[in-house]
Amino acid sequence: YKRQLYGLGLTAAAVIFYLLAVETLGFLLTGSLIVVALLAPLLRQNRLLILAVALLSIVGIDYLFTQLLLVPLPSSTFFS
């Protein structure tokens, strides 16, 4: 029961963080931070593999939306 509440709280926090940070940090950085945070319990075993999967998934999602579906995702205002 506690594990389910922890997962629900972590997911809710990730959504709130995304809503607050995506305009400033952009999709790539915000999404990467969220995926790494959600996969953090798995980082004890295969750090490089988990980080590679996290980053490749975000880059893949970005490519899917921007290049194939032609839906622009938020870009960073912080780094521009």
C-alpha positions in Angstrom: 0.0 0.0 0.0 2.8 2.4 0.9 4.6 1.6 -2.3 1.5 2.5 -4.4 1.1 5.8 -2.5 4.8 6.6 -3.1 4.4 5.9 -6.8 1.3 8.0 -7.0 3.0 10.9 -5.2 6.1 10.6 -7.4 4.0 10.7 -10.5 1.9 13.6 -9.3 5.1 15.5 -8.4 6.5 14.8 -11.9 3.4 16.2 -13.6 3.5 19.3 -11.4 7.2 19.7 -12.1 6.6 19.3 -15.8 3.9 22.0 -15.8 6.1 24.4 -13.9 9.4 23.8 -15.6 8.8 23.0 -19.2 8.5 26.6 -20.4 11.8 27.5 -18.8 13.8 24.4 -19.3 12.2 23.0 -22.5 10.9 19.5 -23.2 14.2 17.8 -23.6 15.7 18.8 -20.2 12.5 18.6 -18.3 11.5 15.2 -19.7 15.0 13.9 -19.1 14.9 14.9 -15.5 11.5 13.4 -15.0 12.4 10.1 -16.6 15.6 9.8 -14.6 13.7 10.6 -11.4 11.1 8.0 -12.1 13.7 5.4 -13.0 15.9 6.3 -10.0 15.1 3.1 -8.0 16.5 1.1 -10.9 19.7 3.2 -11.0 21.4 1.0 -8.4 21.7 -1.9 -10.9 22.6 -0.6 -14.4 23.2 3.1 -14.2 24.5 3.6 -17.7 21.8 1.4 -19.3 19.0 3.2 -17.4 20.4 6.6 -18.2 20.8 5.7 -21.9 17.3 4.4 -22.1 16.0 7.6 -20.4 17.8 9.9 -22.7 17.1 7.9 -25.8 13.4 7.7 -25.0 13.1 11.5 -24.5 15.0 12.2 -27.8 12.8 9.6 -29.5 9.6 11.3 -28.2 11.0 14.7 -29.3 11.7 13.3 -32.8 8.3 11.7 -33.0 6.4 14.8 -32.2 8.5 17.4 -34.0 9.6 15.6 -37.1 6.9 13.0 -37.8 3.7 14.4 -36.2 4.8 18.1 -36.8 3.7 19.1 -33.3 6.2 21.5 -31.7 7.3 20.8 -28.2 8.3 23.6 -25.8 11.8 24.8 -26.3 14.0 26.3 -23.5 13.8 30.0 -22.7 16.4 29.5 -20.0 19.2 28.6 -22.4 18.4 30.9 -25.3 
